[in-house]
Amino acid sequence: MPDSKTNNNEPAKTVIKPIRSSEYKLHYVNNTQIKASFYDIRIISGEVERDENDGLIFREDVGMVFSPQHAKAVLKIFQERIENYENKFGEIPTIENSIPPVEDHI
């Protein structure tokens, strides 16, 4: 017998259960470079550090390649999470032009 609370015209919601891979890694990131082409969007993240000559280097730790459609979906989720964070904890200050651009070598 069907559940009287279920609307038979609505599709069932699919729930994705996360399972952490044995290769899972958590990285600290204080700099992110974003590059786009017609086919994909690349995000290269890592940490800006001082080198032995007191200059700055960008230590690239993680690179991710997204289809444009997936990148747009991730952007929407980021926007929602940031709005929720700011509603709970207050506005996040932005960092404008404090770190010089990273030399492009891709």
Kinemage of the C-alpha trace (Angstrom):
@kinemage 1
@onewidth
@group {chain A} dominant
@subgroup {mainchain}
@vectorlist {calphas} color= white
{ca met a 1} P 0.000 0.000 0.000
{ca pro a 2} L 1.441 3.415 -0.968
{ca asp a 3} L 2.360 5.876 1.748
{ca ser a 4} L -0.435 8.441 2.018
{ca lys a 5} L 2.136 11.232 2.571
{ca thr a 6} L 4.008 10.537 -0.677
{ca asn a 7} L 2.961 12.365 -3.818
{ca asn a 8} L 3.180 9.801 -6.620
{ca asn a 9} L 3.734 12.581 -9.177
{ca glu a 10} L 7.058 13.661 -7.628
{ca pro a 11} L 10.253 11.781 -8.481
{ca ala a 12} L 12.042 10.131 -5.570
{ca lys a 13} L 15.022 12.094 -4.287
{ca thr a 14} L 18.380 10.456 -4.836
{ca val a 15} L 20.726 10.578 -1.876
{ca ile a 16} L 24.463 10.213 -2.459
{ca lys a 17} L 26.333 8.627 0.439
{ca pro a 18} L 29.916 9.945 0.748
{ca ile a 19} L 32.633 7.352 1.275
{ca arg a 20} L 36.141 8.682 1.911
{ca ser a 21} L 38.786 7.268 -0.401
{ca ser a 22} L 42.020 5.897 1.051
{ca glu a 23} L 43.732 8.552 -1.117
{ca tyr a 24} L 41.803 11.433 0.463
{ca lys a 25} L 44.005 14.397 1.401
{ca leu a 26} L 43.229 17.665 3.116
{ca his a 27} L 45.323 20.650 2.026
{ca tyr a 28} L 45.681 24.123 3.496
{ca val a 29} L 45.200 26.709 0.755
{ca asn a 30} L 45.896 30.440 0.862
{ca asn a 31} L 46.083 31.044 -2.892
{ca thr a 32} L 44.047 29.745 -5.806
{ca gln a 33} L 44.583 30.263 -9.520
{ca ile a 34} L 41.695 29.740 -11.933
{ca lys a 35} L 42.245 29.158 -15.645
{ca ala a 36} L 39.547 28.611 -18.240
{ca ser a 37} L 39.390 27.289 -21.765
{ca phe a 38} L 36.454 26.475 -24.003
{ca tyr a 39} L 36.507 22.865 -22.746
{ca asp a 40} L 37.231 23.115 -19.039
{ca ile a 41} L 37.985 25.214 -15.985
{ca arg a 42} L 41.141 24.474 -14.001
{ca ile a 43} L 41.659 25.365 -10.371
{ca ile a 44} L 45.207 25.209 -9.015
{ca ser a 45} L 45.442 25.694 -5.260
{ca gly a 46} L 48.310 25.844 -2.845
{ca glu a 47} L 50.210 28.022 -0.471
{ca val a 48} L 52.174 31.218 -1.012
{ca glu a 49} L 55.365 31.090 1.045
{ca arg a 50} L 58.564 33.082 1.419
{ca asp a 51} L 61.652 31.548 -0.172
{ca glu a 52} L 65.243 31.723 1.096
{ca asn a 53} L 65.751 35.100 -0.648
{ca asp a 54} L 62.676 36.604 1.071
{ca gly a 55} L 60.711 36.411 -2.199
{ca leu a 56} L 57.335 34.786 -2.636
{ca ile a 57} L 56.737 31.368 -4.173
{ca phe a 58} L 53.481 29.586 -4.904
{ca arg a 59} L 53.658 25.944 -3.831
{ca glu a 60} L 51.042 24.200 -5.994
{ca asp a 61} L 49.447 21.380 -4.015
{ca val a 62} L 46.193 20.549 -5.770
{ca gly a 63} L 44.923 20.852 -9.316
{ca met a 64} L 41.323 20.172 -10.275
{ca val a 65} L 39.756 20.183 -13.728
{ca phe a 66} L 36.012 20.823 -14.059
{ca ser a 67} L 33.632 20.789 -16.965
{ca pro a 68} L 32.080 24.265 -17.312
{ca gln a 69} L 28.730 22.821 -16.190
{ca his a 70} L 30.199 21.280 -13.042
{ca ala a 71} L 32.170 24.456 -12.260
{ca lys a 72} L 28.950 26.497 -12.465
{ca ala a 73} L 27.192 24.070 -10.097
{ca val a 74} L 30.123 24.265 -7.645
{ca leu a 75} L 30.028 28.082 -7.830
{ca lys a 76} L 26.355 28.051 -6.839
{ca ile a 77} L 27.105 25.790 -3.861
{ca phe a 78} L 30.033 28.020 -2.799
{ca gln a 79} L 27.770 31.081 -2.960
{ca glu a 80} L 25.106 29.381 -0.822
{ca arg a 81} L 27.649 28.185 1.768
{ca ile a 82} L 29.294 31.609 2.012
{ca glu a 83} L 25.913 33.315 2.433
{ca asn a 84} L 25.016 30.850 5.210
{ca tyr a 85} L 28.400 31.406 6.891
{ca glu a 86} L 28.050 35.198 6.761
{ca asn a 87} L 24.490 35.053 8.083
{ca lys a 88} L 25.740 33.055 11.052
{ca phe a 89} L 29.166 34.649 11.735
{ca gly a 90} L 29.172 38.023 9.974
{ca glu a 91} L 30.662 39.340 6.767
{ca ile a 92} L 33.908 37.800 5.553
{ca pro a 93} L 36.444 40.519 4.723
{ca thr a 94} L 37.823 40.277 1.199
{ca ile a 95} L 41.489 40.334 0.269
{ca glu a 96} L 42.087 42.616 -2.700
{ca asn a 97} L 45.433 42.717 -4.517
{ca ser a 98} L 47.474 41.694 -1.473
{ca ile a 99} L 49.312 38.900 -3.277
{ca pro a 100} L 50.876 39.466 -6.714
{ca pro a 101} L 49.673 37.238 -9.573
{ca val a 102} L 51.376 33.889 -10.071
{ca glu a 103} L 53.510 33.440 -13.168
{ca asp a 104} L 51.600 31.313 -15.672
{ca his a 105} L 53.486 28.194 -16.767
{ca ile a 106} L 50.701 25.967 -18.045
